Amino acid sequence: MGFSMVDYGNMAMLIILAASALTVYFIRDLLHAVIVYGVFSLIMAVIWLQMNSPDLAITEAAAGVATTVLMMLVIFRTSRREE
Amino acid sequence: MRDIIFKRIITLILPFIQVYGFYVIFHGQISPGGSFAGGIIVALGIIAYATAFGAEEGRAVLPEKVTTWAESYGTLWYALLGMVGIVKGGPFLANRLAGIDLGVPGTLSSGGLIALLGIGVGIRVASTMVTLFFTMLEEEV
């Protein structure tokens, strides 16, 4: 099994991606969910870059920041943090 | 949220955010990025400004009339440029089939109509994101 360091890095990123996606689904506090979604967005952008798609990496980074800001804004507007 | 450090830093980095966003929009046909990502970056600059200085000052930078205008005419611009292909006898959004000289590949002017399309899409995406932000900020809950 000849895995290089890049392969191990990709595996680690995919595991973190799946873990953060499941965490967003199961977590109770909405603010914590938005923070974990930021982690998901960052890891997804790096994975797009690893798959030779810098186009989607830029879009994912920008859209991830924008949606995170909007969701956090809605949470603080409603001040209702439990779903 | 309204302290002096936040305001000064936003004021310092806002021009760089905007220039980078317009760079990504205008170079969408030859480099990674494109009008969608660039439009979101431009909108994020204005969202950061509105977060630092308050909703009223942010609205003063980009009034509702301007965002409505930009959304409508950005879409209309896209449709009109698509009609160029039909007028010239090709399919919708035709570029080379419409007889447009594409120039040397890899240079900035080699996209034909795509560069002009990107400007419309970028303006439209930016104004949509800003409208979404202000709608969520000002709406009564």
gemmi code that builds the backbone of each chain (N, CA, C; Angstrom):
import gemmi

chains = {
    "A": [
        ("MET", (0.849, -1.192, 0.000), (0.000, 0.000, 0.000), (0.881, 1.236, 0.000)),
        ("GLY", (1.110, 1.809, -1.170), (2.006, 2.947, -1.214), (1.272, 4.277, -1.177)),
        ("PHE", (0.948, 4.672, 0.034), (0.307, 5.979, 0.179), (1.368, 7.034, 0.428)),
        ("SER", (1.240, 8.167, -0.279), (2.174, 9.268, -0.016), (1.597, 10.174, 1.068)),
        ("MET", (2.364, 11.176, 1.435), (1.899, 12.101, 2.475), (0.668, 12.857, 2.017)),
        ("VAL", (0.615, 13.181, 0.701), (-0.544, 13.913, 0.183), (-1.808, 13.082, 0.323)),
        ("ASP", (-1.675, 11.749, 0.085), (-2.840, 10.876, 0.220), (-3.342, 10.859, 1.657)),
        ("TYR", (-2.400, 10.746, 2.603), (-2.826, 10.756, 4.004), (-3.487, 12.075, 4.367)),
        ("GLY", (-2.958, 13.188, 3.819), (-3.589, 14.488, 4.074), (-4.989, 14.540, 3.531)),
        ("ASN", (-5.183, 14.008, 2.301), (-6.526, 13.999, 1.719), (-7.481, 13.147, 2.533)),
        ("MET", (-6.977, 11.973, 2.993), (-7.842, 11.110, 3.826), (-8.261, 11.830, 5.099)),
        ("ALA", (-7.294, 12.497, 5.737), (-7.614, 13.212, 6.978), (-8.642, 14.297, 6.713)),
        ("MET", (-8.475, 15.000, 5.591), (-9.429, 16.079, 5.291), (-10.817, 15.520, 5.009)),
        ("LEU", (-10.886, 14.378, 4.307), (-12.206, 13.807, 4.027), (-12.888, 13.341, 5.315)),
        ("ILE", (-12.086, 12.776, 6.245), (-12.670, 12.339, 7.516), (-13.191, 13.546, 8.303)),
        ("ILE", (-12.379, 14.634, 8.332), (-12.830, 15.837, 9.038), (-14.083, 16.396, 8.377)),
        ("LEU", (-14.131, 16.321, 7.029), (-15.306, 16.816, 6.298), (-16.561, 16.062, 6.702)),
        ("ALA", (-16.478, 14.718, 6.700), (-17.648, 13.923, 7.069), (-18.022, 14.168, 8.525)),
        ("ALA", (-17.015, 14.271, 9.397), (-17.309, 14.482, 10.820), (-17.983, 15.826, 11.039)),
        ("SER", (-17.489, 16.879, 10.345), (-18.098, 18.196, 10.552), (-19.502, 18.245, 9.973)),
        ("ALA", (-19.738, 17.551, 8.846), (-21.086, 17.539, 8.277), (-22.057, 16.844, 9.225)),
        ("LEU", (-21.632, 15.708, 9.811), (-22.510, 15.019, 10.767), (-22.729, 15.874, 12.013)),
        ("THR", (-21.683, 16.591, 12.444), (-21.818, 17.436, 13.625), (-22.828, 18.556, 13.395)),
        ("VAL", (-22.785, 19.172, 12.204), (-23.753, 20.224, 11.894), (-25.171, 19.681, 11.986)),
        ("TYR", (-25.355, 18.423, 11.581), (-26.700, 17.855, 11.590), (-27.166, 17.554, 13.010)),
        ("PHE", (-26.271, 17.026, 13.856), (-26.721, 16.522, 15.154), (-26.615, 17.539, 16.279)),
        ("ILE", (-25.889, 18.655, 16.070), (-25.635, 19.580, 17.187), (-26.915, 20.355, 17.508)),
        ("ARG", (-27.080, 20.725, 18.803), (-28.313, 21.380, 19.233), (-28.232, 22.896, 19.086)),
        ("ASP", (-27.103, 23.476, 19.538), (-26.973, 24.929, 19.538), (-26.735, 25.425, 18.113)),
        ("LEU", (-27.573, 26.372, 17.667), (-27.472, 26.822, 16.274), (-26.190, 27.612, 16.021)),
        ("LEU", (-25.743, 28.393, 17.015), (-24.498, 29.142, 16.827), (-23.307, 28.208, 16.663)),
        ("HIS", (-23.287, 27.132, 17.472), (-22.214, 26.144, 17.321), (-22.303, 25.465, 15.956)),
        ("ALA", (-23.520, 25.241, 15.487), (-23.678, 24.616, 14.172), (-23.105, 25.504, 13.083)),
        ("VAL", (-23.313, 26.817, 13.190), (-22.770, 27.739, 12.176), (-21.250, 27.724, 12.216)),
        ("ILE", (-20.673, 27.668, 13.425), (-19.212, 27.646, 13.539), (-18.648, 26.373, 12.907)),
        ("VAL", (-19.291, 25.226, 13.171), (-18.814, 23.970, 12.585), (-19.022, 23.977, 11.077)),
        ("TYR", (-20.072, 24.671, 10.621), (-20.271, 24.792, 9.177), (-19.136, 25.583, 8.528)),
        ("GLY", (-18.565, 26.561, 9.277), (-17.394, 27.268, 8.767), (-16.215, 26.327, 8.560)),
        ("VAL", (-16.036, 25.390, 9.499), (-14.987, 24.372, 9.344), (-15.249, 23.533, 8.099)),
        ("PHE", (-16.499, 23.104, 7.924), (-16.882, 22.309, 6.744), (-16.538, 23.058, 5.461)),
        ("SER", (-16.867, 24.359, 5.430), (-16.647, 25.150, 4.218), (-15.156, 25.277, 3.901)),
        ("LEU", (-14.353, 25.513, 4.947), (-12.901, 25.645, 4.735), (-12.293, 24.347, 4.216)),
        ("ILE", (-12.655, 23.207, 4.855), (-12.096, 21.921, 4.424), (-12.542, 21.610, 3.001)),
        ("MET", (-13.800, 21.950, 2.687), (-14.307, 21.688, 1.335), (-13.530, 22.504, 0.308)),
        ("ALA", (-13.199, 23.758, 0.645), (-12.430, 24.586, -0.285), (-11.046, 23.984, -0.534)),
        ("VAL", (-10.399, 23.492, 0.535), (-9.065, 22.899, 0.356), (-9.161, 21.627, -0.477)),
        ("ILE", (-10.248, 20.853, -0.288), (-10.401, 19.626, -1.070), (-10.625, 19.951, -2.544)),
        ("TRP", (-11.423, 20.996, -2.828), (-11.584, 21.398, -4.236), (-10.233, 21.755, -4.835)),
        ("LEU", (-9.396, 22.456, -4.064), (-8.076, 22.830, -4.570), (-7.221, 21.600, -4.817)),
        ("GLN", (-7.323, 20.588, -3.926), (-6.573, 19.351, -4.108), (-7.024, 18.609, -5.357)),
        ("MET", (-8.305, 18.755, -5.720), (-8.812, 18.051, -6.891), (-8.656, 18.885, -8.150)),
        ("ASN", (-7.672, 19.808, -8.177), (-7.345, 20.632, -9.340), (-8.531, 21.449, -9.830)),
        ("SER", (-9.271, 22.023, -8.901), (-10.396, 22.852, -9.295), (-10.381, 24.149, -8.501)),
        ("PRO", (-9.397, 25.031, -8.767), (-9.311, 26.287, -8.000), (-10.514, 27.192, -8.203)),
        ("ASP", (-11.175, 27.026, -9.357), (-12.386, 27.782, -9.649), (-13.437, 27.574, -8.562)),
        ("LEU", (-13.743, 26.287, -8.290), (-14.738, 25.967, -7.273), (-14.218, 26.278, -5.880)),
        ("ALA", (-12.878, 26.214, -5.692), (-12.341, 26.521, -4.364), (-12.610, 27.969, -4.007)),
        ("ILE", (-12.387, 28.881, -4.959), (-12.651, 30.300, -4.694), (-14.133, 30.517, -4.415)),
        ("THR", (-14.990, 29.882, -5.240), (-16.425, 30.058, -5.049), (-16.871, 29.514, -3.702)),
        ("GLU", (-16.337, 28.333, -3.323), (-16.740, 27.725, -2.050), (-16.296, 28.591, -0.875)),
        ("ALA", (-15.062, 29.120, -0.957), (-14.585, 29.963, 0.138), (-15.454, 31.207, 0.282)),
        ("ALA", (-15.728, 31.876, -0.862), (-16.507, 33.114, -0.806), (-17.940, 32.842, -0.359)),
        ("ALA", (-18.574, 31.820, -0.956), (-19.964, 31.524, -0.611), (-20.070, 31.014, 0.823)),
        ("GLY", (-19.047, 30.272, 1.285), (-19.071, 29.798, 2.666), (-19.047, 30.941, 3.659)),
        ("VAL", (-18.168, 31.932, 3.383), (-18.112, 33.101, 4.264), (-19.444, 33.844, 4.238)),
        ("ALA", (-19.997, 34.039, 3.032), (-21.227, 34.817, 2.914), (-22.381, 34.136, 3.647)),
        ("THR", (-22.552, 32.826, 3.437), (-23.681, 32.150, 4.092), (-23.472, 32.081, 5.599)),
        ("THR", (-22.202, 31.932, 6.049), (-21.944, 31.924, 7.489), (-22.341, 33.251, 8.118)),
        ("VAL", (-21.955, 34.363, 7.435), (-22.308, 35.683, 7.960), (-23.824, 35.846, 8.019)),
        ("LEU", (-24.509, 35.418, 6.953), (-25.962, 35.599, 6.919), (-26.646, 34.773, 8.005)),
        ("MET", (-26.189, 33.508, 8.195), (-26.838, 32.663, 9.209), (-26.565, 33.187, 10.608)),
        ("MET", (-25.338, 33.683, 10.832), (-25.025, 34.231, 12.155), (-25.848, 35.484, 12.428)),
        ("LEU", (-26.042, 36.287, 11.369), (-26.875, 37.480, 11.502), (-28.294, 37.119, 11.907)),
        ("VAL", (-28.860, 36.094, 11.263), (-30.237, 35.694, 11.577), (-30.324, 35.177, 13.006)),
        ("ILE", (-29.275, 34.431, 13.446), (-29.296, 33.908, 14.817), (-29.292, 35.055, 15.821)),
        ("PHE", (-28.465, 36.080, 15.589), (-28.419, 37.179, 16.556), (-29.639, 38.073, 16.446)),
        ("ARG", (-30.280, 38.115, 15.276), (-31.505, 38.907, 15.146), (-32.639, 38.253, 15.933)),
        ("THR", (-32.749, 36.930, 15.837), (-33.863, 36.276, 16.504), (-33.540, 35.950, 17.962)),
        ("SER", (-32.225, 35.907, 18.300), (-31.756, 35.562, 19.640), (-32.416, 34.290, 20.145)),
        ("ARG", (-32.625, 33.356, 19.228), (-33.163, 32.048, 19.594), (-32.135, 31.021, 19.153)),
        ("ARG", (-31.364, 30.516, 20.097), (-30.224, 29.714, 19.716), (-30.507, 28.224, 19.723)),
        ("GLU", (-31.581, 27.811, 20.380), (-31.912, 26.388, 20.357), (-32.877, 26.139, 19.213)),
        ("GLU", (-32.671, 25.044, 18.486), (-33.593, 24.762, 17.391), (-34.895, 24.179, 17.911)),
    ],
    "B": [
        ("MET", (-19.732, 45.869, 18.879), (-19.280, 45.692, 17.497), (-18.832, 47.008, 16.874)),
        ("ARG", (-19.188, 48.138, 17.439), (-18.943, 49.418, 16.768), (-17.703, 50.117, 17.298)),
        ("ASP", (-16.631, 49.380, 17.603), (-15.480, 50.055, 18.188), (-14.565, 50.577, 17.093)),
        ("ILE", (-13.604, 51.414, 17.514), (-12.808, 52.187, 16.566), (-11.836, 51.309, 15.787)),
        ("ILE", (-11.331, 50.233, 16.423), (-10.356, 49.381, 15.742), (-11.014, 48.666, 14.565)),
        ("PHE", (-12.209, 48.132, 14.823), (-12.942, 47.429, 13.772), (-13.233, 48.355, 12.600)),
        ("LYS", (-13.689, 49.589, 12.924), (-14.015, 50.535, 11.857), (-12.787, 50.911, 11.042)),
        ("ARG", (-11.650, 51.175, 11.731), (-10.454, 51.593, 11.006), (-9.951, 50.462, 10.105)),
        ("ILE", (-9.965, 49.220, 10.620), (-9.439, 48.114, 9.816), (-10.328, 47.865, 8.608)),
        ("ILE", (-11.660, 47.959, 8.808), (-12.558, 47.798, 7.664), (-12.289, 48.889, 6.636)),
        ("THR", (-12.089, 50.133, 7.103), (-11.822, 51.225, 6.166), (-10.523, 50.992, 5.395)),
        ("LEU", (-9.522, 50.399, 6.070), (-8.250, 50.172, 5.391), (-8.333, 49.052, 4.364)),
        ("ILE", (-9.011, 47.935, 4.700), (-8.965, 46.794, 3.787), (-10.105, 46.785, 2.782)),
        ("LEU", (-11.092, 47.675, 2.932), (-12.228, 47.666, 2.007), (-11.817, 47.895, 0.552)),
        ("PRO", (-10.930, 48.880, 0.234), (-10.529, 49.038, -1.174), (-9.867, 47.798, -1.752)),
        ("PHE", (-9.078, 47.093, -0.935), (-8.396, 45.902, -1.444), (-9.396, 44.781, -1.719)),
        ("ILE", (-10.409, 44.647, -0.839), (-11.444, 43.636, -1.083), (-12.164, 43.935, -2.397)),
        ("GLN", (-12.517, 45.209, -2.600), (-13.278, 45.574, -3.797), (-12.437, 45.366, -5.055)),
        ("VAL", (-11.167, 45.788, -5.014), (-10.317, 45.643, -6.197), (-10.104, 44.171, -6.517)),
        ("TYR", (-9.937, 43.341, -5.466), (-9.771, 41.908, -5.714), (-11.035, 41.300, -6.314)),
        ("GLY", (-12.187, 41.737, -5.808), (-13.450, 41.224, -6.353), (-13.613, 41.575, -7.819)),
        ("PHE", (-13.323, 42.834, -8.160), (-13.455, 43.225, -9.570), (-12.385, 42.559, -10.437)),
        ("TYR", (-11.197, 42.301, -9.850), (-10.170, 41.553, -10.587), (-10.663, 40.152, -10.923)),
        ("VAL", (-11.290, 39.479, -9.926), (-11.788, 38.122, -10.182), (-12.893, 38.154, -11.225)),
        ("ILE", (-13.753, 39.203, -11.187), (-14.825, 39.281, -12.192), (-14.234, 39.477, -13.584)),
        ("PHE", (-13.320, 40.435, -13.728), (-12.858, 40.800, -15.069), (-11.907, 39.770, -15.657)),
        ("HIS", (-11.260, 38.953, -14.816), (-10.370, 37.918, -15.336), (-11.032, 36.544, -15.319)),
        ("GLY", (-12.368, 36.512, -15.245), (-13.054, 35.229, -15.130), (-12.862, 34.321, -16.316)),
        ("GLN", (-12.592, 34.887, -17.505), (-12.527, 34.034, -18.703), (-11.173, 33.389, -18.879)),
        ("ILE", (-10.119, 33.875, -18.205), (-8.790, 33.289, -18.425), (-8.166, 32.733, -17.164)),
        ("SER", (-8.734, 32.982, -16.002), (-8.095, 32.521, -14.765), (-9.177, 31.973, -13.834)),
        ("PRO", (-8.782, 31.217, -12.795), (-9.780, 30.713, -11.849), (-10.570, 31.833, -11.208)),
        ("GLY", (-11.771, 31.504, -10.858), (-12.647, 32.524, -10.290), (-13.882, 32.655, -11.158)),
        ("GLY", (-14.178, 33.834, -11.585), (-15.340, 34.029, -12.415), (-16.279, 35.027, -11.790)),
        ("SER", (-17.368, 35.276, -12.500), (-18.224, 36.380, -12.092), (-18.988, 36.065, -10.816)),
        ("PHE", (-19.348, 34.795, -10.587), (-20.108, 34.456, -9.378), (-19.262, 34.677, -8.127)),
        ("ALA", (-18.040, 34.120, -8.127), (-17.173, 34.283, -6.961), (-16.786, 35.747, -6.775)),
        ("GLY", (-16.473, 36.432, -7.874), (-16.101, 37.839, -7.760), (-17.233, 38.698, -7.253)),
        ("GLY", (-18.450, 38.416, -7.704), (-19.607, 39.166, -7.223), (-19.816, 38.981, -5.734)),
        ("ILE", (-19.604, 37.737, -5.242), (-19.761, 37.505, -3.808), (-18.681, 38.247, -3.036)),
        ("ILE", (-17.450, 38.305, -3.584), (-16.377, 39.020, -2.877), (-16.689, 40.511, -2.802)),
        ("VAL", (-17.189, 41.081, -3.910), (-17.569, 42.500, -3.893), (-18.670, 42.748, -2.860)),
        ("ALA", (-19.654, 41.827, -2.817), (-20.746, 41.993, -1.864), (-20.253, 41.852, -0.431)),
        ("LEU", (-19.279, 40.963, -0.201), (-18.763, 40.780, 1.161), (-18.079, 42.038, 1.665)),
        ("GLY", (-17.438, 42.810, 0.770), (-16.854, 44.075, 1.192), (-17.909, 45.026, 1.734)),
        ("ILE", (-19.024, 45.129, 1.001), (-20.090, 46.038, 1.435), (-20.766, 45.516, 2.699)),
        ("ILE", (-20.890, 44.178, 2.818), (-21.477, 43.595, 4.027), (-20.586, 43.890, 5.237)),
        ("ALA", (-19.255, 43.796, 5.030), (-18.335, 44.111, 6.136), (-18.470, 45.573, 6.541)),
        ("TYR", (-18.606, 46.463, 5.555), (-18.775, 47.885, 5.854), (-20.056, 48.116, 6.652)),
        ("ALA", (-21.141, 47.472, 6.229), (-22.418, 47.657, 6.925), (-22.372, 47.048, 8.323)),
        ("THR", (-21.585, 45.984, 8.505), (-21.458, 45.397, 9.842), (-20.709, 46.340, 10.779)),
        ("ALA", (-19.701, 47.051, 10.247), (-18.895, 47.917, 11.108), (-19.590, 49.228, 11.396)),
        ("PHE", (-20.245, 49.815, 10.388), (-20.756, 51.174, 10.536), (-22.260, 51.239, 10.765)),
        ("GLY", (-22.936, 50.097, 10.788), (-24.367, 50.127, 11.019), (-25.152, 50.029, 9.734)),
        ("ALA", (-26.417, 49.626, 9.876), (-27.234, 49.352, 8.696), (-27.538, 50.615, 7.907)),
        ("GLU", (-27.733, 51.758, 8.613), (-28.127, 52.973, 7.886), (-26.981, 53.462, 6.998)),
        ("GLU", (-25.764, 53.468, 7.553), (-24.622, 53.916, 6.746), (-24.338, 52.962, 5.605)),
        ("GLY", (-24.538, 51.663, 5.854), (-24.342, 50.702, 4.786), (-25.350, 50.882, 3.671)),
        ("ARG", (-26.601, 51.175, 4.071), (-27.631, 51.420, 3.070), (-27.348, 52.683, 2.283)),
        ("ALA", (-26.711, 53.676, 2.944), (-26.402, 54.923, 2.241), (-25.376, 54.693, 1.139)),
        ("VAL", (-24.468, 53.699, 1.342), (-23.486, 53.398, 0.297), (-24.166, 52.812, -0.926)),
        ("LEU", (-25.091, 51.892, -0.680), (-25.747, 51.187, -1.787), (-27.255, 51.205, -1.530)),
        ("PRO", (-27.971, 52.244, -1.974), (-29.415, 52.335, -1.676), (-30.203, 51.234, -2.374)),
        ("GLU", (-31.435, 51.085, -1.901), (-32.265, 50.010, -2.437), (-32.542, 50.215, -3.915)),
        ("LYS", (-32.654, 51.497, -4.324), (-32.920, 51.776, -5.738), (-31.783, 51.243, -6.617)),
        ("VAL", (-30.539, 51.399, -6.135), (-29.380, 50.960, -6.920), (-29.342, 49.440, -7.029)),
        ("THR", (-29.613, 48.735, -5.907), (-29.544, 47.270, -5.974), (-30.655, 46.710, -6.856)),
        ("THR", (-31.853, 47.315, -6.770), (-32.938, 46.865, -7.644), (-32.564, 47.058, -9.114)),
        ("TRP", (-32.020, 48.250, -9.406), (-31.602, 48.564, -10.769), (-30.549, 47.576, -11.252)),
        ("ALA", (-29.540, 47.304, -10.392), (-28.445, 46.432, -10.808), (-28.922, 45.008, -11.039)),
        ("GLU", (-29.819, 44.523, -10.166), (-30.316, 43.163, -10.362), (-31.071, 43.043, -11.673)),
        ("SER", (-31.992, 44.001, -11.927), (-32.812, 43.892, -13.129), (-31.970, 44.027, -14.380)),
        ("TYR", (-31.111, 45.069, -14.419), (-30.381, 45.314, -15.656), (-29.212, 44.359, -15.837)),
        ("GLY", (-28.701, 43.753, -14.752), (-27.698, 42.711, -14.918), (-28.262, 41.511, -15.654)),
        ("THR", (-29.479, 41.114, -15.263), (-30.132, 39.996, -15.939), (-30.472, 40.344, -17.380)),
        ("LEU", (-30.957, 41.587, -17.577), (-31.331, 42.015, -18.936), (-30.094, 42.067, -19.841)),
        ("TRP", (-28.979, 42.496, -19.268), (-27.703, 42.561, -20.011), (-27.302, 41.178, -20.488)),
        ("TYR", (-27.453, 40.171, -19.597), (-27.147, 38.783, -19.962), (-28.025, 38.338, -21.117)),
        ("ALA", (-29.334, 38.617, -21.023), (-30.265, 38.176, -22.067), (-29.959, 38.869, -23.387)),
        ("LEU", (-29.647, 40.176, -23.321), (-29.356, 40.903, -24.564), (-28.096, 40.360, -25.230)),
        ("LEU", (-27.058, 40.063, -24.427), (-25.841, 39.513, -25.021), (-26.081, 38.117, -25.576)),
        ("GLY", (-26.999, 37.351, -24.960), (-27.345, 36.058, -25.525), (-28.046, 36.207, -26.859)),
        ("MET", (-28.846, 37.292, -27.001), (-29.581, 37.521, -28.242), (-28.655, 37.865, -29.401)),
        ("VAL", (-27.430, 38.302, -29.108), (-26.492, 38.631, -30.191), (-26.285, 37.418, -31.086)),
        ("GLY", (-26.162, 36.211, -30.435), (-25.984, 34.998, -31.211), (-27.161, 34.728, -32.136)),
        ("ILE", (-28.388, 34.962, -31.631), (-29.579, 34.697, -32.443), (-29.656, 35.685, -33.600)),
        ("VAL", (-29.329, 36.966, -33.314), (-29.395, 37.981, -34.360), (-28.398, 37.670, -35.472)),
        ("LYS", (-27.214, 37.149, -35.084), (-26.200, 36.831, -36.087), (-26.457, 35.490, -36.771)),
        ("GLY", (-27.504, 34.773, -36.395), (-27.839, 33.548, -37.094), (-27.367, 32.280, -36.435)),
        ("GLY", (-26.909, 32.365, -35.165), (-26.461, 31.167, -34.460), (-27.407, 30.844, -33.328)),
        ("PRO", (-27.021, 29.919, -32.442), (-27.846, 29.630, -31.274), (-27.715, 30.719, -30.208)),
        ("PHE", (-28.539, 30.589, -29.138), (-28.478, 31.528, -28.028), (-27.102, 31.469, -27.378)),
        ("LEU", (-26.554, 32.615, -27.017), (-25.236, 32.746, -26.381), (-24.091, 32.268, -27.276)),
        ("ALA", (-24.266, 32.286, -28.580), (-23.189, 31.877, -29.473), (-22.059, 32.891, -29.408)),
        ("ASN", (-20.848, 32.378, -29.431), (-19.697, 33.272, -29.313), (-18.877, 33.262, -30.592)),
        ("ARG", (-18.288, 32.109, -30.896), (-17.519, 32.019, -32.132), (-18.440, 31.851, -33.340)),
        ("LEU", (-19.569, 31.151, -33.127), (-20.508, 30.928, -34.232), (-21.134, 32.233, -34.691)),
        ("ALA", (-21.149, 33.246, -33.805), (-21.714, 34.535, -34.197), (-20.715, 35.404, -34.938)),
        ("GLY", (-19.547, 34.845, -35.228), (-18.583, 35.589, -36.015), (-17.750, 36.571, -35.227)),
        ("ILE", (-17.603, 36.335, -33.898), (-16.808, 37.248, -33.083), (-15.361, 36.777, -33.080)),
        ("ASP", (-14.448, 37.706, -33.291), (-13.028, 37.365, -33.312), (-12.559, 37.100, -31.886)),
        ("LEU", (-12.034, 35.889, -31.630), (-11.671, 35.517, -30.272), (-10.246, 35.894, -29.904)),
        ("GLY", (-9.429, 36.250, -30.863), (-8.090, 36.730, -30.533), (-7.153, 35.620, -30.106)),
        ("VAL", (-6.052, 36.009, -29.454), (-5.025, 35.059, -29.038), (-5.467, 34.392, -27.737)),
        ("PRO", (-5.448, 33.029, -27.665), (-5.855, 32.365, -26.415), (-4.912, 32.716, -25.276)),
        ("GLY", (-5.474, 32.916, -24.100), (-4.677, 33.229, -22.929), (-4.554, 34.703, -22.636)),
        ("THR", (-4.887, 35.550, -23.603), (-4.860, 36.984, -23.315), (-6.211, 37.426, -22.784)),
        ("LEU", (-6.236, 38.633, -22.219), (-7.441, 39.094, -21.534), (-8.601, 39.296, -22.490)),
        ("SER", (-8.298, 39.624, -23.774), (-9.366, 39.925, -24.716), (-9.786, 38.702, -25.516)),
        ("SER", (-9.412, 37.477, -25.057), (-9.674, 36.302, -25.878), (-11.009, 35.652, -25.575)),
        ("GLY", (-11.834, 36.255, -24.734), (-13.068, 35.598, -24.327), (-14.261, 35.903, -25.200)),
        ("GLY", (-14.149, 36.886, -26.085), (-15.309, 37.266, -26.876), (-16.361, 37.898, -25.989)),
        ("LEU", (-17.575, 37.330, -26.036), (-18.679, 37.885, -25.257), (-18.623, 37.509, -23.781)),
        ("ILE", (-17.773, 36.508, -23.418), (-17.805, 35.999, -22.043), (-17.412, 37.076, -21.041)),
        ("ALA", (-16.432, 37.927, -21.420), (-16.012, 38.991, -20.505), (-17.165, 39.949, -20.232)),
        ("LEU", (-17.915, 40.287, -21.293), (-19.043, 41.205, -21.107), (-20.169, 40.548, -20.310)),
        ("LEU", (-20.384, 39.228, -20.550), (-21.390, 38.501, -19.768), (-21.029, 38.506, -18.288)),
        ("GLY", (-19.711, 38.323, -18.005), (-19.263, 38.240, -16.620), (-19.538, 39.505, -15.838)),
        ("ILE", (-19.438, 40.658, -16.515), (-19.715, 41.920, -15.818), (-21.168, 41.954, -15.355)),
        ("GLY", (-22.095, 41.547, -16.240), (-23.506, 41.535, -15.854), (-23.783, 40.580, -14.721)),
        ("VAL", (-23.227, 39.361, -14.805), (-23.472, 38.366, -13.766), (-22.874, 38.808, -12.436)),
        ("GLY", (-21.660, 39.403, -12.509), (-21.018, 39.849, -11.282), (-21.814, 40.921, -10.574)),
        ("ILE", (-22.288, 41.929, -11.321), (-23.093, 42.994, -10.722), (-24.365, 42.418, -10.118)),
        ("ARG", (-24.957, 41.452, -10.811), (-26.212, 40.895, -10.359), (-26.020, 40.083, -9.072)),
        ("VAL", (-24.967, 39.264, -9.023), (-24.719, 38.455, -7.829), (-24.388, 39.347, -6.633)),
        ("ALA", (-23.576, 40.385, -6.871), (-23.211, 41.282, -5.775), (-24.439, 41.963, -5.199)),
        ("SER", (-25.303, 42.484, -6.072), (-26.477, 43.193, -5.558), (-27.445, 42.230, -4.887)),
        ("THR", (-27.501, 40.972, -5.367), (-28.385, 40.004, -4.718), (-27.913, 39.685, -3.306)),
        ("MET", (-26.590, 39.485, -3.146), (-26.073, 39.184, -1.807), (-26.295, 40.354, -0.861)),
        ("VAL", (-26.082, 41.582, -1.350), (-26.284, 42.762, -0.491), (-27.757, 42.897, -0.110)),
        ("THR", (-28.654, 42.640, -1.089), (-30.083, 42.715, -0.798), (-30.483, 41.672, 0.234)),
        ("LEU", (-29.911, 40.455, 0.111), (-30.204, 39.388, 1.073), (-29.778, 39.803, 2.468)),
        ("PHE", (-28.577, 40.392, 2.555), (-28.053, 40.831, 3.864), (-28.958, 41.890, 4.481)),
        ("PHE", (-29.318, 42.913, 3.709), (-30.116, 43.993, 4.287), (-31.539, 43.545, 4.575)),
        ("THR", (-32.068, 42.605, 3.785), (-33.403, 42.082, 4.082), (-33.410, 41.362, 5.420)),
        ("MET", (-32.371, 40.535, 5.658), (-32.324, 39.821, 6.930), (-32.026, 40.767, 8.080)),
        ("LEU", (-31.329, 41.898, 7.800), (-30.977, 42.833, 8.865), (-32.165, 43.686, 9.273)),
        ("GLU", (-32.984, 44.079, 8.288), (-34.020, 45.071, 8.565), (-35.394, 44.466, 8.786)),
        ("GLU", (-35.556, 43.206, 8.450), (-36.887, 42.620, 8.535), (-37.312, 42.453, 9.990)),
        ("GLU", (-38.576, 42.725, 10.246), (-39.106, 42.568, 11.603), (-39.319, 41.101, 11.899)),
        ("VAL", (-38.866, 40.678, 13.082), (-39.048, 39.266, 13.438), (-39.931, 39.175, 14.672)),
    ],
}
model = gemmi.Model(1)
for chain_id, residues in chains.items():
    chain = gemmi.Chain(chain_id)
    for i, (resn, *xyz) in enumerate(residues, 1):
        res = gemmi.Residue()
        res.name, res.seqid = resn, gemmi.SeqId(i, " ")
        for name, pos in zip(("N", "CA", "C"), xyz):
            atom = gemmi.Atom()
            atom.name, atom.element = name, gemmi.Element(name[0])
            atom.pos, atom.b_iso = gemmi.Position(*pos), 0.0
            res.add_atom(atom)
        chain.add_residue(res)
    model.add_chain(chain)
structure = gemmi.Structure()
structure.add_model(model)
structure.setup_entities()
